[in-house]
Structure formats: structure tokens, C-alpha cells
């Protein structure tokens, strides 16, 4: 799913990718809330494009490792990704990492 406010011809758009763990089988509403939390948590303003993708646990945690390593090497001035860790009140256990958003 791609959400966008800008025309293709506009340059320098802020693009955010969000990976959601598919095995958690969250409802559509829960998934939407988690995606929103991840994008807001980036604290980069209003993205022009948001791409939401699902990921296996293996791919999700490999991506987290890569983002963490890249953050240490290149982004010491600020975080360029945000992981949502659920509080556990509704559909998943407390402490579950549900999705990750990053500037693409």
C-alpha cells in the first residue's frame, strides 16, 4: 500500500517505509495504529510517501540489525528509524516489536 500527497513530478519527497511483522496476525485496525505510531515516532515531519510492507520474522529482525548498524555508522546525529514495541493491552504480548519505520 502506498499513501502519497505529492505528484510524481515533485522532487525531494520524504519517503518512509514501514515493515510490519506478518506472523503477528494483527487486525487491520491494530496494524494501522502500529504503522501510525512508527511513522510519528520517526519525528521527521509529514512524509510525502508512506510505503507499508509485511515481513517475515527473519526479514524483520535482519532489517532491525541492519538499521541499527547503519545508525551507528552514519547517523550519530539522530535516529533515522523507529521500532514500535507494543504495550500488550490488546492483541499482542507486551514487549512485542510490531513494526519498524525508516526514511527511505
N, C-alpha and C positions, 0 to 999 in steps of 0.2 A: 504494500500500500504506500503511495506517495501523496503527501499533502503539501501543496505549494500555493503561495500568494503571488509569486512573481512570474513574469513572462520569460520564455526561454531566452529572449534576446538580452535581458538584463544581466550584466556581469557582476562578478564579485558577490554572488549569493552565498548566504550562510547555510550550509547543508549539514544536517545532523542525521546520523544513522543510529538506530536503536535495534539491538538484538534482544529478543525475548526467548526465554527457555521454553521450548515447546512441550517438554515432558511434564511440566507442572500442570498442564490442562486447566489453566485458569479460565474463568468465564470471560466473555467479550468485555464486559464492564470492568472487571478486575484488571484485565490486560491493558485496557485503555487508561485506567488510573495509574498503573505502574509505568506505562510509557510516558504519560504526562509528568509524573514525578521525576523520571530520569532526565527529561528534557529541561525542566525547570531547574533541576539540580546542577545542570551544567553552568548555569549563570552566565550565559553568553548573549542574552537578549533574545529577541524573537527570531527564530530561524526562518529562512525563506522556504526551505525544503526539509521535510522530515521523512525519512525512509525507514519503515518498520519491517524487520525480517525476523523469522523464527530461526532458532539454532538448537542443535542437539547439545546435551550437556558437555560433551567432549569439545565441540567447537566453541561453545560459550566460555568455558574455562580456559581454553587455549587463547582465545581473544583477550580475556582479562589479563592473562600473563603477559601477552604482547603489549597491551596498552600500558600496563604497569612498567614494564621495561622501557618502553618508548618515553613514558612520562619522566622517568629518572634521567634518561639520556638527553632529552630535548626540551622538556617543558618545565624546567625548575622554577619558572616564574609563575606558574599557575596550573591548575588541573584542567586537562582537556577531555576528561571523561567522567562519567558519574554512574556508579553502580547503585541500584535500589536494593536495599536489604529490608525485607518485609517485617512488619511488627508482629505478624501472626494472629491478628484479630479475626480474620475471615477464612480464606481459602487455603492458605499455605502455612507451614510452621514458622514460628518466629526465627529470624536469622537467615531465612532463605533468600539467596540472591536471585531476583526475578528477572531483571533486565539491566542492560548497560547501554548508555548513550554516549556518543563521542562526535566531535566535529570531524566531518569527512573532508 
